[in-house]
Amino acid sequence: MDIQQLLYFRTLAETEHMTQSAEKLLISQSALSRSIARLEDELGVPLFERQGRAIHLNAYGVIFLRRVEKMIQEYVEAKQEIQDLIQPHTGTISLGFLHTLSTNIIPDMISQFRDSYPETHFRLSQGASHVMLEQLYNGQIDLCFIAPNEKNDQVGWMKLWEEELFAVVPKNHRLAKKNSITLEELKYEPIIHLKKGYSLRETVEGLFLDAGITPKITFEGDEADTVAGLVAAELGISVLPDLKGINKSKIIQIPISRPHCFRMIGIAWLESRYMSPITKTFKKFVTDQYVSSGW
C-alpha cells in the first residue's frame, strides 16, 4: 500500500464514478481499476459495491475512507513540515479576517511583516466570524482575526485590541451635530444592522439588550460598508466601528458616551493543526505588536 493508492481510492470514493476519477487523476481506467483491486486484495475485503457501471462505497469502504483521510492529511503535513524546515523564513500564510479590518489594519500589518520577511506570501479570505471559523476547521486558513467565539477547546484565541463602536447617522440627521450621545437616544430610531450570524451584529444586539432597548430593524446588510451606504441614503442609523477607507461625506460618526460601546478583536488558530514556522513567526509578530503595545 502506498500514498498513490490511497489518493486513487479517495478520489474514486468521492466521485463514485470510474471514468470521472480516471480523468481527474490523469490515468487510464484500467490503471485505476488495477490499483483499487490490489488495495482490496491487500485489505482482504471489497471496498465498493459494483452493479454494472455503477459503483458505490460499501460499509468497509466507508470505514476505510475515514482513516485514509487522516493518513493523507498526515502525509501532506509531514511533507510540508519537512519543506518548512528547509526554508523556515519563506512560504504562504493563509489568513482570514473580518471585512471591517480590510481597509487599513490588515494591509498595514502585512506590509510591516513583509519588511522583515519579503519572501512571504499571503492568501487572504474575508468574511464573518462564523465563516472564518468554518474555514479554520476545514484547513482553508491558518489564522484568522475575529471576535471572541464560544468556548471551544479546539480553537485557540487571543485578544489583540478593542474597537470603539459609534452611532452612525446621516449628515442631516437631528443628532448629527451632537458631540456624543447615549444608546438610549437611539431607542426610537430605525436601525440598520448586519445580517444575523455576524459577530458585530451579536455585539450590538447585546448592547441594546443590556440597555433594555428593542431596536426597530429596518434593513440588514452583508457588509459594514453596505450598512454605512444605507445610512448615507437616510434609510436609518447604525452602530459600527470606525470605517476607514469608505466615503464618509454623507454620514457622521458620533461617540457613544453611555454605555461604553466596543467590540474585541483577536487572533484565532486551530490547536491541533500543524503550523508552519513562517506562520508561527507571523503569529508572534502580531501578538507581540498588539498585546504589548496596543499598536
C-alpha positions, 0 to 999 in steps of 0.5 A: 500500500502506498500514498498513490493508492490511497489518493486513487481510492479517495478520489474514486470514493468521492466521485463514485464514478470510474471514468470521472476519477480516471480523468481527474487523476490523469490515468487510464481506467484500467490503471485505476481499476488495477490499483483499487483491486490490489488495495482490496486484495491487500485489505482482504475485503471489497471496498465498493459495491459494483452493479454494472457501471455503477459503483458505490462505497460499501460499509468497509469502504466507508470505514476505510475512507475515514482513516485514509483521510487522516493518513493523507492529511498526515502525509501532506503535513509531514511533507510540508513540515519537512519543506518548512524546515528547509526554508523556515523564513519563506512560504504562504500564510493563509489568513482570514479576517473580518471585512471591517479590518480590510481597509487599513489594519490588515494591509498595514500589518502585512506590509510591516511583516513583509519588511522583515520577511519579503519572501512571504506570501499571503492568501487572504479570505474575508468574511464573518466570524462564523465563516472564518471559523468554518474555514479554520476547521476545514484547513482553508486558513491558518489564522484568522482575526475575529471576535471572541467565539464560544468556548471551544477547546479546539480553537485557540484565541487571543485578544489583540485590541478593542474597537470603539463602536459609534452611532452612525447617522446621516449628515442631516440627521437631528443628532448629527451635530451632537458631540456624543450621545447615549444608546438610549437616544437611539431607542426610537430610531430605525436601525440598520444592522448586519445580517444575523450570524455576524459577530458585530451584529451579536455585539450590538444586539447585546448592547441594546439588550443590556440597555433594555432597548428593542431596536426597530430593524429596518434593513440588514446588510452583508457588509459594514460598508453596505450598512454605512451606504444605507445610512448615507441614503437616510434609510436609518442609523447604525452602530459600527466601528470606525470605517476607514477607507469608505466615503464618509461625506454623507454620514457622521460618526458620533461617540457613544458616551453611555454605555461604553460601546466596543467590540474585541478583536483577536487572533484565532488558530486551530490547536491541533493543526500543524503550523508552519514556522513562517506562520508561527513567526507571523503569529508572534509578530502580531501578538507581540505588536498588539498585546504589548503595545496596543499598536 
